[in-house]
Amino acid sequence: LVFAAVAQEETGLVGMQALVDEYRDRALGFVDILGDGRSISYGAISIHWWRVQGEGPPGHSLGGGLPNVNLGLARAVDRILSWAPEVQDPGRRTVVNVAMLRSGEVFNHKPASGWFSLDLRSLDRTEVDRMEEEVRRILESVSEETRIPLRMEPVQLTPGGQIPGFRNSELVRTAEAVSRFLGLDPQLGIAGSSNMNVPLGQGIPAIGLGGGRGGERGNPGEWADVPAMVRAAKHVFLLAAALGR
């Protein structure tokens, strides 16, 4: 039974990847402890964040408006968001979103570069791959039309995945039973987004235990839910004892 505190969850899941690399061949499963088991995740959503970078010839407005990096960026965003309704699926959490656009600093110049954010996510990781291919096709087409090179740069690629039949596995069923033994009515889900994504993205069994831990996080009045933390410790102990028998 190995307890590990891992770093860099929010910056690429680096610590968890190192842990999985070390124990993947001898682990029964991985348990991400984020609560007492009030919720149990046994599947993970794939979330890929990209920065779409564009470059064009800079210059004063008097020198002429085209080619202009903003035309390439704007046309690409329009094409992507016009195509998005064809693939977005609330049931599968399939989403395409552009949230940030950045370029230029003054009114009377063409910017030399600019970028926009791209958020692609789905419970089906193969769907994310398909969406990325379509985005690359759109960017290539827009680049040819506007003479503005556009490229995708990865920001954070959070893996995800679903293991067929995993809902009825010993790991998931035992965690559910332990939660009920502790007086909880666990909510089970397949859209986890935490350290558990690393093993699940590689087809390795993993679950996430969720639940309340306190409140006012990051504020002077922050408080800890000690009874919930004690239940979390009990849950981990009982789960380990039951699976390691």
C-alpha positions in Angstrom: 0.0 0.0 0.0 1.7 3.2 -1.2 0.6 6.7 -0.1 2.0 9.5 -2.3 1.7 13.2 -2.4 2.2 14.4 -6.0 2.9 17.9 -7.4 2.0 19.8 -10.5 -1.6 18.6 -11.0 -2.6 21.9 -12.4 0.5 22.2 -14.7 0.5 19.0 -16.6 -0.2 16.2 -14.0 3.6 15.8 -13.9 3.8 14.2 -10.4 1.1 11.7 -11.1 2.7 10.7 -14.4 5.9 9.9 -12.6 4.0 7.8 -10.0 2.1 5.8 -12.6 5.4 5.2 -14.6 6.9 3.7 -11.4 4.0 1.6 -10.2 1.9 0.8 -13.3 3.2 -2.8 -13.7 2.4 -3.8 -10.0 -0.5 -1.6 -9.0 -4.0 -3.1 -8.5 -5.3 0.4 -9.0 -4.9 4.1 -8.2 -7.1 6.0 -5.8 -7.1 9.8 -6.0 -8.1 11.1 -2.5 -10.1 14.4 -2.8 -12.7 13.6 -0.2 -14.5 11.0 1.8 -16.3 9.1 -1.0 -19.5 11.2 -1.1 -18.8 11.0 -4.8 -16.8 8.4 -6.7 -15.4 8.9 -10.2 -14.5 5.9 -12.3 -14.0 7.5 -15.7 -12.2 10.7 -16.8 -12.9 13.4 -19.3 -10.2 14.3 -21.8 -9.4 18.1 -21.8 -7.0 19.5 -24.4 -6.0 23.2 -24.2 -4.3 24.7 -27.2 -2.9 28.1 -28.1 -3.4 28.9 -31.8 -0.6 31.2 -32.7 -0.6 33.5 -35.8 2.1 35.7 -37.3 1.9 38.3 -40.0 3.8 41.3 -41.4 3.6 44.2 -38.9 3.5 47.8 -40.0 1.8 51.2 -39.7 -1.9 51.4 -40.9 -0.8 53.7 -43.7 1.2 50.9 -45.2 -1.9 48.9 -46.0 -4.2 46.6 -44.0 -3.5 43.2 -45.5 -2.2 40.7 -44.9 -3.2 41.2 -41.3 -2.8 38.6 -38.5 -6.2 39.6 -37.1 -7.9 38.5 -40.3 -6.4 35.0 -40.0 -7.2 34.8 -36.3 -10.8 36.1 -36.7 -11.6 33.9 -39.7 -10.2 30.8 -37.9 -12.3 31.5 -34.8 -15.4 32.1 -36.9 -14.9 28.8 -38.8 -14.2 26.8 -35.6 -17.2 28.1 -33.7 -19.4 27.8 -36.7 -18.4 24.1 -37.0 -18.6 23.5 -33.2 -22.4 22.8 -33.1 -21.9 19.8 -35.4 -19.8 18.0 -32.8 -20.8 19.4 -29.4 -22.7 16.8 -27.4 -23.8 17.5 -23.8 -24.4 13.8 -23.1 -20.7 13.0 -23.9 -19.4 16.3 -22.5 -18.0 17.0 -26.0 -17.2 20.8 -26.1 -15.4 23.2 -28.4 -14.7 26.6 -27.0 -12.6 29.7 -27.7 -12.3 31.9 -24.7 -9.3 34.3 -25.2 -8.1 36.3 -28.2 -5.0 38.5 -27.9 -3.2 40.7 -30.4 -2.1 44.3 -31.0 -1.5 47.2 -28.6 -2.2 50.4 -30.6 -4.9 51.6 -33.1 -2.6 52.5 -35.9 -0.4 49.5 -36.4 -0.8 45.9 -37.7 0.3 43.5 -35.0 3.2 41.1 -35.8 1.5 38.2 -33.9 -1.6 37.2 -32.0 -3.2 34.1 -30.6 -6.5 32.6 -29.4 -7.2 29.8 -26.9 -8.9 26.5 -27.9 -10.6 24.2 -25.4 -11.5 20.7 -26.7 -12.9 18.2 -24.3 -15.0 15.0 -24.3 -15.6 11.8 -22.4 -14.5 10.0 -25.6 -10.8 10.7 -26.1 -11.0 9.5 -29.7 -13.5 12.3 -30.3 -10.9 14.9 -29.0 -8.4 13.4 -31.6 -11.0 13.8 -34.4 -11.7 17.4 -33.3 -8.1 18.3 -33.3 -7.7 17.0 -36.9 -10.6 19.1 -38.0 -9.2 22.2 -36.4 -5.9 21.6 -38.1 -7.7 21.3 -41.4 -9.5 24.6 -40.7 -6.3 26.4 -39.8 -4.6 25.2 -43.0 -7.4 26.4 -45.1 -7.5 29.8 -43.4 -3.8 30.2 -43.7 -3.9 29.7 -47.4 -6.8 32.2 -47.8 -5.3 34.9 -45.6 -1.5 34.4 -46.1 -1.3 34.3 -42.2 0.5 31.2 -40.9 -1.5 29.6 -38.0 -0.2 26.8 -35.8 -1.4 24.9 -32.7 0.8 25.0 -29.6 -0.1 22.6 -26.7 -0.8 24.3 -23.3 -2.1 21.4 -21.3 -3.3 18.1 -22.6 -5.2 16.3 -19.8 -5.7 12.7 -20.7 -9.0 10.9 -20.0 -10.7 7.6 -20.7 -13.3 5.1 -19.9 -12.6 1.4 -19.2 -15.4 -0.9 -20.5 -17.1 -2.7 -17.6 -15.2 -0.8 -15.0 -18.4 0.2 -13.2 -18.7 -3.4 -12.0 -15.1 -3.9 -11.1 -14.1 -4.9 -7.5 -12.4 -1.5 -7.0 -15.5 0.5 -7.8 -17.9 -1.7 -6.1 -15.8 -1.9 -2.9 -15.4 1.9 -2.8 -19.2 2.2 -3.2 -19.8 -0.3 -0.4 -17.3 1.5 1.9 -19.0 4.8 1.3 -22.4 3.3 2.3 -20.8 1.7 5.3 -19.7 5.2 6.4 -23.2 6.5 6.1 -22.9 8.2 2.7 -25.0 7.9 -0.4 -22.3 8.0 -3.0 -22.9 9.6 -6.4 -20.9 7.7 -9.1 -19.7 9.4 -12.3 -17.5 9.0 -15.3 -16.3 12.6 -15.8 -13.4 12.9 -13.4 -10.8 15.6 -13.9 -7.9 15.2 -11.5 -4.8 13.1 -11.0 -6.8 10.0 -11.7 -6.9 11.0 -15.4 -3.3 9.9 -15.9 -3.9 6.1 -15.2 -7.4 6.1 -16.7 -6.0 7.7 -19.9 -3.7 4.7 -20.2 -6.3 2.1 -19.5 -5.1 1.5 -15.9 -7.8 1.2 -13.2 -8.3 4.3 -11.1 -11.0 6.0 -9.1 -11.4 9.4 -7.5 -12.9 9.9 -4.0 -14.7 13.3 -3.8 -16.5 15.2 -1.1 -16.5 18.3 1.0 -13.2 19.4 2.7 -14.2 22.7 4.1 -15.0 26.2 2.8 -13.9 29.7 1.9 -10.8 28.3 0.2 -8.0 30.9 -0.2 -9.7 33.4 2.1 -8.9 34.5 5.7 -11.9 32.6 6.9 -10.9 29.3 5.3 -12.0 26.3 7.4 -11.5 22.5 7.3 -14.2 19.9 7.6 -12.4 17.7 10.1 -15.2 15.0 10.3 -15.1 14.6 6.5 -11.3 14.3 6.6 -11.6 11.6 9.2 -14.2 9.7 7.1 -11.7 10.0 4.1 -9.0 8.4 6.2 -11.4 5.6 7.2 -12.5 5.1 3.7 -8.9 4.7 2.4 -8.1 2.3 5.3 -11.2 0.1 4.7 -10.8 0.1 0.9 -7.1 -1.0 1.2 -8.0 -3.7 3.8 -10.8 -5.1 1.6 -8.9 -5.1 -1.6 -5.7 -6.4 -0.1 -7.2 -9.4 1.7 
